[in-house]
């Protein structure tokens, strides 16, 4: 179960926010019905790239053997 402050992986592109599937963000708010989350995505130097509302099906928990991959944000 995803909780507030968990890191999550985006499963779908969110073009309006410049986000792509595979981007990693942090849950900053969990709606009471647990069907949606506010997720913050940061650049590697710590700047906020986007804060978006995502449905539960758009994110998944980070796996224990996954590594972070860098890409240039285009938006």
Secondary structure, DSSP 8 states (H G I E B T S, - for coil): ---TT-EEEE-S-BGGGTB-TT-EEEEEEE-TTSSEEEEEEE-TTS-EEEEEEEEGGGEEE--TT----------
